[in-house]
Amino acid sequence: MARQISIFVVDDTQETLESIKQLVALNQGFSVVGEANSAEQAFELLPQVEADVLLMDINMGGVDGIRAAEMLREQYPNLVIILMSVEQEPEYFR
């Protein structure tokens, strides 16, 4: 059996976190191994899990998703980071 891809989800909206967890649960090859409501909370919790993918909102209070991704990239070079947003501004696509 193939190994599941483990996902850590970061979003400051609980409803969005729950929706993502439900979507992930529909796919046998993926599992949510952790979640956080802010980048700061993710910094604390991420070392406690073995995540392959970090799925994170761009727009959050405190440290935003772009800055958090830059910081986490240095600490976790093998972690795949996917940023998500409902924003349509070109500056978010850098």
N, C-alpha and C positions, 0 to 999 in steps of 0.2 A: 504494500500500500504506500502511495506517495505521501510525503510529509506535508502537513498543512502549512499554509502561509499564515503567520501570526501578525495581527494588526493591532496597533495602538492608536486610539482615536482621540483627538483633541478638538473640542468645540465648546464655546461658552454658552450654548443653548442646549439644555437638557433634552428637549424634544428632538433636536437634530441628532444628538448622541444616540438616543433610543432608536430612531429611524435607521441610522447607519448600522447599529448592532442587529436589527431585524433583517436588514438586507444582507449583511454578511452571513447570518445564520442560514440563509437560503442556499448558500453555496458550500458544498462539502469540502472544498479545498482550502477554505479560509476559516479563521477563528479570531475573535476579538480577545486579546490577552490583557488589555488594560484600557483605561479611559481617564481623561482629565478634562476639567472645565476651564483651564487656563494653561498658558505656556509655563508659567511658574510651577503649577501643580505637575505638569508633565515632566519638568526637570527633576522633580522629587521622585516621581513614581517610575519613570522609564528605566532607571537602573535596576529595579526590582523584577523586571520581566525580560523575556527574550523575544523581542519584536523584530520581524523582518521588514515591516512597513509601518510608517507613521503617516496617518491621514489627519491633516490639520487645517482648520479654518484660518484664513488670512486675517480676517477682522475680529480681533478680540481685544478686550481691555487689557491694560498692562503691556506686556511684551506681545507685539503682534506676530502673526504667523510667519511673516517673511523674516523678521529678525530672529525669531526662535529657530527657524530652519537653518539660518546661517550659523547660529551658535551650536545647534545639535549636530550639524554636518562635521564640525571639528571634533566633537567628542565621539560620534558614532559614524565613522566614514563608510561603513557597509550598510547602514540603514537607508532604505528607500524612503524618501520623503515626498509625499504628494500633498500639495496645497490645494484647498478648495475654496471657492467663493461664489457668491451670487452676484458680485460686483461685475460690471461690464466695462470699467475704465481700463484703458490700455496700460496704465502704469502698473496694474496688478499682474500683467502677463510677462514681466521681466524675468 
